[in-house]
Amino acid sequence: MKKLLIIDDDRKLCGLLSEYLEPEGFTVEAVHDGKQGITTACDRDFDLIILDVMLPGDNGFEVLRQIRTKKDT
C-alpha cells in the first residue's frame, strides 16, 4: 500500500480525501497544522504528501522548506 500524508487545517476535506483514497489502496494519515506536519513528515516515510498552501501560522511553503531542510528527500 502507498502511504499518504495530508497536511491541511480543513478537517472535513481531510476526511473526504481519506474516505475516497483508502478504498483505492492508500494508507492515509492527516494532520491539521504545519508544525505537526513537519514532525510527522520527518519522522516517517510517505510516498506522497498533500500540503495545503494556506495553513494558519507557517504557510505551506514554509512547511515544505522546513521538511526539505530536515529530511533528505
Residue pairs with C-beta under 8 A, 6 or more apart in sequence:
1 25
1 26
1 27
2 25
2 26
2 27
2 47
2 48
3 26
3 27
3 29
3 44
3 45
3 46
3 47
3 48
4 21
4 26
4 27
4 28
4 29
4 46
4 47
4 48
4 49
4 50
5 28
5 29
5 30
5 31
5 37
5 40
5 41
5 44
5 46
5 48
5 49
5 50
6 14
6 17
6 18
6 28
6 29
6 30
6 31
6 49
6 50
7 30
7 31
7 32
7 34
7 36
7 37
7 40
7 41
7 49
7 50
7 51
7 52
7 55
7 60
7 63
8 14
8 30
8 32
8 50
8 51
8 52
8 55
9 32
9 33
9 52
9 55
9 56
10 52
11 30
11 32
14 30
14 32
15 30
17 28
17 30
17 50
18 28
18 30
21 28
22 28
29 40
29 46
31 37
31 40
33 55
33 56
33 57
34 55
34 56
34 57
34 58
34 59
34 60
34 62
34 63
35 57
35 58
37 51
37 55
37 63
37 67
38 63
38 66
38 67
38 70
41 49
41 67
41 71
42 67
42 70
42 71
49 67
51 60
51 63
51 64
52 60
53 59
53 60
53 61
54 60
55 63
58 66
67 73
